Amino acid sequence: MAKPVELDAVWMERIAEVVNGLEYGSVLITVHDGRIVQIDRTERKRFDAASAARGKSGASPQPVAGKPLTKTGEARR
């Protein structure tokens, strides 16, 4: 039978600190023997379509070390 999770004010505060300010992402709480042992936070950054389009159209690929860019389907030397 599973043990009930021991959750006191200290852990509630720690969880709140991790969750606060998280716009996109997840929080993973690891429990061993009914005790919280770890909190992981994974944060994602999302950008709107307008800024992504500006980044694509405004930047053109540059040759590296003076080598010309190859066209699609063209064999590389």
PDB file of N, CA, C and O in Angstrom:
ATOM      1  N   MET A   1       0.838  -1.182   0.000  1.00  0.00           N
ATOM      2  CA  MET A   1       0.000   0.000   0.000  1.00  0.00           C
ATOM      3  C   MET A   1       0.885   1.247   0.000  1.00  0.00           C
ATOM      4  O   MET A   1       1.920   1.277   0.665  1.00  0.00           O
ATOM      5  N   ALA A   2       0.487   2.245  -0.725  1.00  0.00           N
ATOM      6  CA  ALA A   2       1.274   3.469  -0.829  1.00  0.00           C
ATOM      7  C   ALA A   2       1.207   4.275   0.470  1.00  0.00           C
ATOM      8  O   ALA A   2       0.178   4.350   1.142  1.00  0.00           O
ATOM      9  N   LYS A   3       2.358   4.871   0.784  1.00  0.00           N
ATOM     10  CA  LYS A   3       2.412   5.739   1.953  1.00  0.00           C
ATOM     11  C   LYS A   3       1.875   7.119   1.571  1.00  0.00           C
ATOM     12  O   LYS A   3       2.077   7.561   0.440  1.00  0.00           O
ATOM     13  N   PRO A   4       1.200   7.802   2.486  1.00  0.00           N
ATOM     14  CA  PRO A   4       0.765   9.172   2.182  1.00  0.00           C
ATOM     15  C   PRO A   4       1.985  10.099   2.100  1.00  0.00           C
ATOM     16  O   PRO A   4       2.947   9.940   2.851  1.00  0.00           O
ATOM     17  N   VAL A   5       1.930  11.052   1.194  1.00  0.00           N
ATOM     18  CA  VAL A   5       3.046  11.973   0.998  1.00  0.00           C
ATOM     19  C   VAL A   5       3.098  12.958   2.158  1.00  0.00           C
ATOM     20  O   VAL A   5       2.090  13.553   2.541  1.00  0.00           O
ATOM     21  N   GLU A   6       4.313  13.115   2.714  1.00  0.00           N
ATOM     22  CA  GLU A   6       4.526  14.095   3.786  1.00  0.00           C
ATOM     23  C   GLU A   6       4.731  15.456   3.142  1.00  0.00           C
ATOM     24  O   GLU A   6       5.758  15.695   2.506  1.00  0.00           O
ATOM     25  N   LEU A   7       3.768  16.343   3.301  1.00  0.00           N
ATOM     26  CA  LEU A   7       3.820  17.654   2.672  1.00  0.00           C
ATOM     27  C   LEU A   7       3.582  18.714   3.736  1.00  0.00           C
ATOM     28  O   LEU A   7       2.459  18.890   4.209  1.00  0.00           O
ATOM     29  N   ASP A   8       4.654  19.425   4.113  1.00  0.00           N
ATOM     30  CA  ASP A   8       4.529  20.459   5.140  1.00  0.00           C
ATOM     31  C   ASP A   8       4.654  21.843   4.498  1.00  0.00           C
ATOM     32  O   ASP A   8       4.757  21.957   3.276  1.00  0.00           O
ATOM     33  N   ALA A   9       4.645  22.874   5.309  1.00  0.00           N
ATOM     34  CA  ALA A   9       4.698  24.254   4.815  1.00  0.00           C
ATOM     35  C   ALA A   9       5.993  24.538   4.063  1.00  0.00           C
ATOM     36  O   ALA A   9       5.992  25.318   3.110  1.00  0.00           O
ATOM     37  N   VAL A  10       7.088  23.924   4.470  1.00  0.00           N
ATOM     38  CA  VAL A  10       8.375  24.138   3.804  1.00  0.00           C
ATOM     39  C   VAL A  10       8.301  23.631   2.362  1.00  0.00           C
ATOM     40  O   VAL A  10       8.729  24.318   1.434  1.00  0.00           O
ATOM     41  N   TRP A  11       7.752  22.418   2.178  1.00  0.00           N
ATOM     42  CA  TRP A  11       7.645  21.879   0.821  1.00  0.00           C
ATOM     43  C   TRP A  11       6.644  22.665  -0.014  1.00  0.00           C
ATOM     44  O   TRP A  11       6.861  22.859  -1.210  1.00  0.00           O
ATOM     45  N   MET A  12       5.569  23.113   0.584  1.00  0.00           N
ATOM     46  CA  MET A  12       4.593  23.933  -0.146  1.00  0.00           C
ATOM     47  C   MET A  12       5.254  25.214  -0.646  1.00  0.00           C
ATOM     48  O   MET A  12       4.995  25.651  -1.767  1.00  0.00           O
ATOM     49  N   GLU A  13       6.107  25.815   0.181  1.00  0.00           N
ATOM     50  CA  GLU A  13       6.821  27.031  -0.209  1.00  0.00           C
ATOM     51  C   GLU A  13       7.819  26.739  -1.328  1.00  0.00           C
ATOM     52  O   GLU A  13       7.932  27.515  -2.277  1.00  0.00           O
ATOM     53  N   ARG A  14       8.537  25.632  -1.221  1.00  0.00           N
ATOM     54  CA  ARG A  14       9.500  25.256  -2.269  1.00  0.00           C
ATOM     55  C   ARG A  14       8.797  25.019  -3.606  1.00  0.00           C
ATOM     56  O   ARG A  14       9.278  25.459  -4.650  1.00  0.00           O
ATOM     57  N   ILE A  15       7.676  24.332  -3.571  1.00  0.00           N
ATOM     58  CA  ILE A  15       6.913  24.071  -4.798  1.00  0.00           C
ATOM     59  C   ILE A  15       6.399  25.380  -5.390  1.00  0.00           C
ATOM     60  O   ILE A  15       6.466  25.575  -6.604  1.00  0.00           O
ATOM     61  N   ALA A  16       5.891  26.274  -4.554  1.00  0.00           N
ATOM     62  CA  ALA A  16       5.402  27.572  -5.024  1.00  0.00           C
ATOM     63  C   ALA A  16       6.522  28.381  -5.670  1.00  0.00           C
ATOM     64  O   ALA A  16       6.295  29.040  -6.685  1.00  0.00           O
ATOM     65  N   GLU A  17       7.719  28.345  -5.105  1.00  0.00           N
ATOM     66  CA  GLU A  17       8.869  29.064  -5.678  1.00  0.00           C
ATOM     67  C   GLU A  17       9.210  28.541  -7.067  1.00  0.00           C
ATOM     68  O   GLU A  17       9.527  29.317  -7.969  1.00  0.00           O
ATOM     69  N   VAL A  18       9.145  27.225  -7.237  1.00  0.00           N
ATOM     70  CA  VAL A  18       9.482  26.622  -8.521  1.00  0.00           C
ATOM     71  C   VAL A  18       8.420  26.948  -9.576  1.00  0.00           C
ATOM     72  O   VAL A  18       8.749  27.188 -10.737  1.00  0.00           O
ATOM     73  N   VAL A  19       7.152  26.954  -9.171  1.00  0.00           N
ATOM     74  CA  VAL A  19       6.049  27.186 -10.108  1.00  0.00           C
ATOM     75  C   VAL A  19       5.902  28.671 -10.454  1.00  0.00           C
ATOM     76  O   VAL A  19       5.536  29.003 -11.582  1.00  0.00           O
ATOM     77  N   ASN A  20       6.177  29.561  -9.512  1.00  0.00           N
ATOM     78  CA  ASN A  20       6.025  30.994  -9.766  1.00  0.00           C
ATOM     79  C   ASN A  20       6.920  31.446 -10.911  1.00  0.00           C
ATOM     80  O   ASN A  20       8.102  31.105 -10.960  1.00  0.00           O
ATOM     81  N   GLY A  21       6.354  32.208 -11.821  1.00  0.00           N
ATOM     82  CA  GLY A  21       7.104  32.739 -12.947  1.00  0.00           C
ATOM     83  C   GLY A  21       7.201  31.776 -14.115  1.00  0.00           C
ATOM     84  O   GLY A  21       7.790  32.117 -15.141  1.00  0.00           O
ATOM     85  N   LEU A  22       6.642  30.589 -13.987  1.00  0.00           N
ATOM     86  CA  LEU A  22       6.689  29.599 -15.059  1.00  0.00           C
ATOM     87  C   LEU A  22       5.533  29.878 -16.011  1.00  0.00           C
ATOM     88  O   LEU A  22       4.366  29.722 -15.653  1.00  0.00           O
ATOM     89  N   GLU A  23       5.875  30.297 -17.240  1.00  0.00           N
ATOM     90  CA  GLU A  23       4.838  30.613 -18.224  1.00  0.00           C
ATOM     91  C   GLU A  23       4.471  29.380 -19.037  1.00  0.00           C
ATOM     92  O   GLU A  23       3.289  29.074 -19.197  1.00  0.00           O
ATOM     93  N   TYR A  24       5.467  28.672 -19.551  1.00  0.00           N
ATOM     94  CA  TYR A  24       5.271  27.429 -20.288  1.00  0.00           C
ATOM     95  C   TYR A  24       6.283  26.425 -19.763  1.00  0.00           C
ATOM     96  O   TYR A  24       7.471  26.733 -19.668  1.00  0.00           O
ATOM     97  N   GLY A  25       5.833  25.250 -19.427  1.00  0.00           N
ATOM     98  CA  GLY A  25       6.761  24.241 -18.955  1.00  0.00           C
ATOM     99  C   GLY A  25       6.092  23.263 -18.019  1.00  0.00           C
ATOM    100  O   GLY A  25       4.868  23.136 -17.996  1.00  0.00           O
ATOM    101  N   SER A  26       6.914  22.574 -17.246  1.00  0.00           N
ATOM    102  CA  SER A  26       6.376  21.572 -16.333  1.00  0.00           C
ATOM    103  C   SER A  26       7.220  21.502 -15.068  1.00  0.00           C
ATOM    104  O   SER A  26       8.387  21.893 -15.051  1.00  0.00           O
ATOM    105  N   VAL A  27       6.599  20.996 -14.020  1.00  0.00           N
ATOM    106  CA  VAL A  27       7.274  20.765 -12.742  1.00  0.00           C
ATOM    107  C   VAL A  27       7.063  19.296 -12.396  1.00  0.00           C
ATOM    108  O   VAL A  27       5.930  18.817 -12.356  1.00  0.00           O
ATOM    109  N   LEU A  28       8.155  18.587 -12.148  1.00  0.00           N
ATOM    110  CA  LEU A  28       8.100  17.173 -11.810  1.00  0.00           C
ATOM    111  C   LEU A  28       8.542  17.018 -10.356  1.00  0.00           C
ATOM    112  O   LEU A  28       9.630  17.451  -9.979  1.00  0.00           O
ATOM    113  N   ILE A  29       7.691  16.399  -9.552  1.00  0.00           N
ATOM    114  CA  ILE A  29       7.998  16.172  -8.147  1.00  0.00           C
ATOM    115  C   ILE A  29       8.251  14.683  -7.964  1.00  0.00           C
ATOM    116  O   ILE A  29       7.383  13.861  -8.258  1.00  0.00           O
ATOM    117  N   THR A  30       9.444  14.334  -7.475  1.00  0.00           N
ATOM    118  CA  THR A  30       9.819  12.937  -7.270  1.00  0.00           C
ATOM    119  C   THR A  30       9.619  12.577  -5.807  1.00  0.00           C
ATOM    120  O   THR A  30      10.092  13.278  -4.912  1.00  0.00           O
ATOM    121  N   VAL A  31       8.911  11.469  -5.572  1.00  0.00           N
ATOM    122  CA  VAL A  31       8.592  11.016  -4.220  1.00  0.00           C
ATOM    123  C   VAL A  31       9.177   9.623  -4.013  1.00  0.00           C
ATOM    124  O   VAL A  31       8.990   8.738  -4.848  1.00  0.00           O
ATOM    125  N   HIS A  32       9.885   9.428  -2.899  1.00  0.00           N
ATOM    126  CA  HIS A  32      10.405   8.115  -2.503  1.00  0.00           C
ATOM    127  C   HIS A  32       9.901   7.819  -1.100  1.00  0.00           C
ATOM    128  O   HIS A  32      10.078   8.628  -0.190  1.00  0.00           O
ATOM    129  N   ASP A  33       9.287   6.683  -0.926  1.00  0.00           N
ATOM    130  CA  ASP A  33       8.770   6.253   0.386  1.00  0.00           C
ATOM    131  C   ASP A  33       7.907   7.313   1.052  1.00  0.00           C
ATOM    132  O   ASP A  33       8.007   7.527   2.260  1.00  0.00           O
ATOM    133  N   GLY A  34       7.067   7.973   0.279  1.00  0.00           N
ATOM    134  CA  GLY A  34       6.148   8.951   0.847  1.00  0.00           C
ATOM    135  C   GLY A  34       6.766  10.306   1.153  1.00  0.00           C
ATOM    136  O   GLY A  34       6.117  11.157   1.761  1.00  0.00           O
ATOM    137  N   ARG A  35       8.029  10.519   0.735  1.00  0.00           N
ATOM    138  CA  ARG A  35       8.699  11.798   0.995  1.00  0.00           C
ATOM    139  C   ARG A  35       9.142  12.421  -0.324  1.00  0.00           C
ATOM    140  O   ARG A  35       9.636  11.722  -1.208  1.00  0.00           O
ATOM    141  N   ILE A  36       8.967  13.728  -0.458  1.00  0.00           N
ATOM    142  CA  ILE A  36       9.459  14.435  -1.635  1.00  0.00           C
ATOM    143  C   ILE A  36      10.969  14.486  -1.534  1.00  0.00           C
ATOM    144  O   ILE A  36      11.516  14.906  -0.515  1.00  0.00           O
ATOM    145  N   VAL A  37      11.641  14.061  -2.590  1.00  0.00           N
ATOM    146  CA  VAL A  37      13.101  14.056  -2.581  1.00  0.00           C
ATOM    147  C   VAL A  37      13.687  14.969  -3.653  1.00  0.00           C
ATOM    148  O   VAL A  37      14.868  15.311  -3.597  1.00  0.00           O
ATOM    149  N   GLN A  38      12.864  15.369  -4.639  1.00  0.00           N
ATOM    150  CA  GLN A  38      13.412  16.175  -5.732  1.00  0.00           C
ATOM    151  C   GLN A  38      12.290  16.926  -6.436  1.00  0.00           C
ATOM    152  O   GLN A  38      11.167  16.434  -6.553  1.00  0.00           O
ATOM    153  N   ILE A  39      12.619  18.136  -6.905  1.00  0.00           N
ATOM    154  CA  ILE A  39      11.705  18.925  -7.723  1.00  0.00           C
ATOM    155  C   ILE A  39      12.473  19.363  -8.967  1.00  0.00           C
ATOM    156  O   ILE A  39      13.508  20.020  -8.859  1.00  0.00           O
ATOM    157  N   ASP A  40      11.967  18.999 -10.153  1.00  0.00           N
ATOM    158  CA  ASP A  40      12.582  19.401 -11.420  1.00  0.00           C
ATOM    159  C   ASP A  40      11.664  20.379 -12.133  1.00  0.00           C
ATOM    160  O   ASP A  40      10.446  20.203 -12.161  1.00  0.00           O
ATOM    161  N   ARG A  41      12.262  21.406 -12.707  1.00  0.00           N
ATOM    162  CA  ARG A  41      11.508  22.405 -13.464  1.00  0.00           C
ATOM    163  C   ARG A  41      12.051  22.432 -14.888  1.00  0.00           C
ATOM    164  O   ARG A  41      13.252  22.597 -15.101  1.00  0.00           O
ATOM    165  N   THR A  42      11.164  22.268 -15.853  1.00  0.00           N
ATOM    166  CA  THR A  42      11.514  22.366 -17.260  1.00  0.00           C
ATOM    167  C   THR A  42      10.758  23.549 -17.823  1.00  0.00           C
ATOM    168  O   THR A  42       9.528  23.579 -17.809  1.00  0.00           O
ATOM    169  N   GLU A  43      11.501  24.526 -18.319  1.00  0.00           N
ATOM    170  CA  GLU A  43      10.865  25.743 -18.830  1.00  0.00           C
ATOM    171  C   GLU A  43      11.003  25.810 -20.344  1.00  0.00           C
ATOM    172  O   GLU A  43      12.062  25.505 -20.893  1.00  0.00           O
ATOM    173  N   ARG A  44       9.943  26.205 -21.003  1.00  0.00           N
ATOM    174  CA  ARG A  44       9.931  26.357 -22.450  1.00  0.00           C
ATOM    175  C   ARG A  44       9.790  27.840 -22.782  1.00  0.00           C
ATOM    176  O   ARG A  44       9.117  28.589 -22.074  1.00  0.00           O
ATOM    177  N   LYS A  45      10.425  28.239 -23.850  1.00  0.00           N
ATOM    178  CA  LYS A  45      10.280  29.607 -24.349  1.00  0.00           C
ATOM    179  C   LYS A  45       9.520  29.536 -25.655  1.00  0.00           C
ATOM    180  O   LYS A  45       9.919  28.807 -26.563  1.00  0.00           O
ATOM    181  N   ARG A  46       8.439  30.275 -25.766  1.00  0.00           N
ATOM    182  CA  ARG A  46       7.639  30.285 -26.987  1.00  0.00           C
ATOM    183  C   ARG A  46       7.692  31.674 -27.594  1.00  0.00           C
ATOM    184  O   ARG A  46       7.702  32.682 -26.888  1.00  0.00           O
ATOM    185  N   PHE A  47       7.724  31.704 -28.909  1.00  0.00           N
ATOM    186  CA  PHE A  47       7.809  32.960 -29.634  1.00  0.00           C
ATOM    187  C   PHE A  47       6.651  33.025 -30.611  1.00  0.00           C
ATOM    188  O   PHE A  47       6.252  32.010 -31.182  1.00  0.00           O
ATOM    189  N   ASP A  48       6.112  34.217 -30.804  1.00  0.00           N
ATOM    190  CA  ASP A  48       4.980  34.345 -31.716  1.00  0.00           C
ATOM    191  C   ASP A  48       5.425  34.203 -33.165  1.00  0.00           C
ATOM    192  O   ASP A  48       6.616  34.303 -33.462  1.00  0.00           O
ATOM    193  N   ALA A  49       4.482  33.973 -34.063  1.00  0.00           N
ATOM    194  CA  ALA A  49       4.785  33.721 -35.472  1.00  0.00           C
ATOM    195  C   ALA A  49       5.432  34.933 -36.143  1.00  0.00           C
ATOM    196  O   ALA A  49       6.277  34.764 -37.022  1.00  0.00           O
ATOM    197  N   ALA A  50       5.057  36.135 -35.752  1.00  0.00           N
ATOM    198  CA  ALA A  50       5.603  37.349 -36.372  1.00  0.00           C
ATOM    199  C   ALA A  50       7.106  37.453 -36.125  1.00  0.00           C
ATOM    200  O   ALA A  50       7.857  37.779 -37.045  1.00  0.00           O
ATOM    201  N   SER A  51       7.555  37.183 -34.912  1.00  0.00           N
ATOM    202  CA  SER A  51       8.992  37.281 -34.631  1.00  0.00           C
ATOM    203  C   SER A  51       9.748  36.146 -35.311  1.00  0.00           C
ATOM    204  O   SER A  51      10.897  36.327 -35.715  1.00  0.00           O
ATOM    205  N   ALA A  52       9.125  34.982 -35.442  1.00  0.00           N
ATOM    206  CA  ALA A  52       9.774  33.869 -36.133  1.00  0.00           C
ATOM    207  C   ALA A  52       9.926  34.180 -37.613  1.00  0.00           C
ATOM    208  O   ALA A  52      10.951  33.851 -38.211  1.00  0.00           O
ATOM    209  N   ALA A  53       8.913  34.814 -38.219  1.00  0.00           N
ATOM    210  CA  ALA A  53       8.982  35.161 -39.641  1.00  0.00           C
ATOM    211  C   ALA A  53      10.059  36.210 -39.890  1.00  0.00           C
ATOM    212  O   ALA A  53      10.762  36.149 -40.898  1.00  0.00           O
ATOM    213  N   ARG A  54      10.192  37.168 -38.984  1.00  0.00           N
ATOM    214  CA  ARG A  54      11.243  38.184 -39.133  1.00  0.00           C
ATOM    215  C   ARG A  54      12.612  37.536 -39.090  1.00  0.00           C
ATOM    216  O   ARG A  54      13.506  37.929 -39.840  1.00  0.00           O
ATOM    217  N   GLY A  55      12.791  36.559 -38.234  1.00  0.00           N
ATOM    218  CA  GLY A  55      14.072  35.877 -38.108  1.00  0.00           C
ATOM    219  C   GLY A  55      14.413  35.089 -39.356  1.00  0.00           C
ATOM    220  O   GLY A  55      15.582  35.015 -39.736  1.00  0.00           O
ATOM    221  N   LYS A  56      13.416  34.496 -40.005  1.00  0.00           N
ATOM    222  CA  LYS A  56      13.669  33.695 -41.205  1.00  0.00           C
ATOM    223  C   LYS A  56      13.965  34.581 -42.408  1.00  0.00           C
ATOM    224  O   LYS A  56      14.906  34.314 -43.155  1.00  0.00           O
ATOM    225  N   SER A  57      13.168  35.638 -42.605  1.00  0.00           N
ATOM    226  CA  SER A  57      13.330  36.447 -43.811  1.00  0.00           C
ATOM    227  C   SER A  57      14.507  37.408 -43.705  1.00  0.00           C
ATOM    228  O   SER A  57      15.097  37.776 -44.721  1.00  0.00           O
ATOM    229  N   GLY A  58      14.850  37.814 -42.506  1.00  0.00           N
ATOM    230  CA  GLY A  58      15.917  38.794 -42.344  1.00  0.00           C
ATOM    231  C   GLY A  58      17.305  38.205 -42.345  1.00  0.00           C
ATOM    232  O   GLY A  58      18.279  38.924 -42.570  1.00  0.00           O
ATOM    233  N   ALA A  59      17.421  36.924 -42.102  1.00  0.00           N
ATOM    234  CA  ALA A  59      18.745  36.307 -42.003  1.00  0.00           C
ATOM    235  C   ALA A  59      18.970  35.388 -43.190  1.00  0.00           C
ATOM    236  O   ALA A  59      18.161  34.506 -43.476  1.00  0.00           O
ATOM    237  N   SER A  60      20.069  35.607 -43.868  1.00  0.00           N
ATOM    238  CA  SER A  60      20.422  34.707 -44.964  1.00  0.00           C
ATOM    239  C   SER A  60      21.657  33.922 -44.554  1.00  0.00           C
ATOM    240  O   SER A  60      22.516  34.450 -43.848  1.00  0.00           O
ATOM    241  N   PRO A  61      21.760  32.668 -44.987  1.00  0.00           N
ATOM    242  CA  PRO A  61      22.926  31.870 -44.602  1.00  0.00           C
ATOM    243  C   PRO A  61      24.209  32.453 -45.164  1.00  0.00           C
ATOM    244  O   PRO A  61      24.229  32.961 -46.285  1.00  0.00           O
ATOM    245  N   GLN A  62      25.254  32.381 -44.404  1.00  0.00           N
ATOM    246  CA  GLN A  62      26.539  32.941 -44.799  1.00  0.00           C
ATOM    247  C   GLN A  62      27.529  31.819 -45.086  1.00  0.00           C
ATOM    248  O   GLN A  62      27.503  30.787 -44.416  1.00  0.00           O
ATOM    249  N   PRO A  63      28.401  32.009 -46.072  1.00  0.00           N
ATOM    250  CA  PRO A  63      29.416  30.991 -46.326  1.00  0.00           C
ATOM    251  C   PRO A  63      30.380  30.889 -45.154  1.00  0.00           C
ATOM    252  O   PRO A  63      30.627  31.865 -44.446  1.00  0.00           O
ATOM    253  N   VAL A  64      30.914  29.700 -44.964  1.00  0.00           N
ATOM    254  CA  VAL A  64      31.860  29.462 -43.879  1.00  0.00           C
ATOM    255  C   VAL A  64      33.258  29.373 -44.470  1.00  0.00           C
ATOM    256  O   VAL A  64      33.477  28.647 -45.439  1.00  0.00           O
ATOM    257  N   ALA A  65      34.191  30.096 -43.902  1.00  0.00           N
ATOM    258  CA  ALA A  65      35.600  30.076 -44.291  1.00  0.00           C
ATOM    259  C   ALA A  65      35.798  30.292 -45.788  1.00  0.00           C
ATOM    260  O   ALA A  65      36.649  29.653 -46.407  1.00  0.00           O
ATOM    261  N   GLY A  66      35.011  31.193 -46.364  1.00  0.00           N
ATOM    262  CA  GLY A  66      35.182  31.561 -47.758  1.00  0.00           C
ATOM    263  C   GLY A  66      34.645  30.562 -48.761  1.00  0.00           C
ATOM    264  O   GLY A  66      34.816  30.761 -49.964  1.00  0.00           O
ATOM    265  N   LYS A  67      33.993  29.480 -48.306  1.00  0.00           N
ATOM    266  CA  LYS A  67      33.439  28.501 -49.230  1.00  0.00           C
ATOM    267  C   LYS A  67      32.075  28.989 -49.717  1.00  0.00           C
ATOM    268  O   LYS A  67      31.289  29.504 -48.921  1.00  0.00           O
ATOM    269  N   PRO A  68      31.782  28.839 -51.005  1.00  0.00           N
ATOM    270  CA  PRO A  68      30.474  29.262 -51.500  1.00  0.00           C
ATOM    271  C   PRO A  68      29.381  28.323 -50.997  1.00  0.00           C
ATOM    272  O   PRO A  68      29.628  27.147 -50.731  1.00  0.00           O
ATOM    273  N   LEU A  69      28.177  28.858 -50.875  1.00  0.00           N
ATOM    274  CA  LEU A  69      27.045  28.045 -50.479  1.00  0.00           C
ATOM    275  C   LEU A  69      26.657  27.120 -51.620  1.00  0.00           C
ATOM    276  O   LEU A  69      26.723  27.500 -52.788  1.00  0.00           O
ATOM    277  N   THR A  70      26.247  25.889 -51.273  1.00  0.00           N
ATOM    278  CA  THR A  70      25.802  24.960 -52.303  1.00  0.00           C
ATOM    279  C   THR A  70      24.303  25.077 -52.484  1.00  0.00           C
ATOM    280  O   THR A  70      23.580  25.353 -51.526  1.00  0.00           O
ATOM    281  N   LYS A  71      23.829  24.871 -53.701  1.00  0.00           N
ATOM    282  CA  LYS A  71      22.400  24.888 -53.982  1.00  0.00           C
ATOM    283  C   LYS A  71      21.824  23.528 -53.614  1.00  0.00           C
ATOM    284  O   LYS A  71      22.543  22.532 -53.535  1.00  0.00           O
ATOM    285  N   THR A  72      20.520  23.506 -53.391  1.00  0.00           N
ATOM    286  CA  THR A  72      19.863  22.250 -53.059  1.00  0.00           C
ATOM    287  C   THR A  72      20.059  21.246 -54.188  1.00  0.00           C
ATOM    288  O   THR A  72      19.848  21.577 -55.355  1.00  0.00           O
ATOM    289  N   GLY A  73      20.454  20.043 -53.857  1.00  0.00           N
ATOM    290  CA  GLY A  73      20.672  18.997 -54.841  1.00  0.00           C
ATOM    291  C   GLY A  73      22.066  19.024 -55.460  1.00  0.00           C
ATOM    292  O   GLY A  73      22.426  18.104 -56.194  1.00  0.00           O
ATOM    293  N   GLU A  74      22.846  20.046 -55.184  1.00  0.00           N
ATOM    294  CA  GLU A  74      24.188  20.142 -55.755  1.00  0.00           C
ATOM    295  C   GLU A  74      25.157  19.334 -54.894  1.00  0.00           C
ATOM    296  O   GLU A  74      25.101  19.397 -53.666  1.00  0.00           O
ATOM    297  N   ALA A  75      26.014  18.603 -55.514  1.00  0.00           N
ATOM    298  CA  ALA A  75      26.975  17.773 -54.776  1.00  0.00           C
ATOM    299  C   ALA A  75      28.018  18.648 -54.095  1.00  0.00           C
ATOM    300  O   ALA A  75      28.459  19.660 -54.640  1.00  0.00           O
ATOM    301  N   ARG A  76      28.397  18.239 -52.905  1.00  0.00           N
ATOM    302  CA  ARG A  76      29.452  18.950 -52.174  1.00  0.00           C
ATOM    303  C   ARG A  76      30.790  18.368 -52.545  1.00  0.00           C
ATOM    304  O   ARG A  76      30.907  17.175 -52.826  1.00  0.00           O
ATOM    305  N   ARG A  77      31.810  19.224 -52.544  1.00  0.00           N
ATOM    306  CA  ARG A  77      33.157  18.764 -52.902  1.00  0.00           C
ATOM    307  C   ARG A  77      33.903  18.286 -51.705  1.00  0.00           C
ATOM    308  O   ARG A  77      35.053  17.863 -51.823  1.00  0.00           O
TER     309      ARG A  77
END
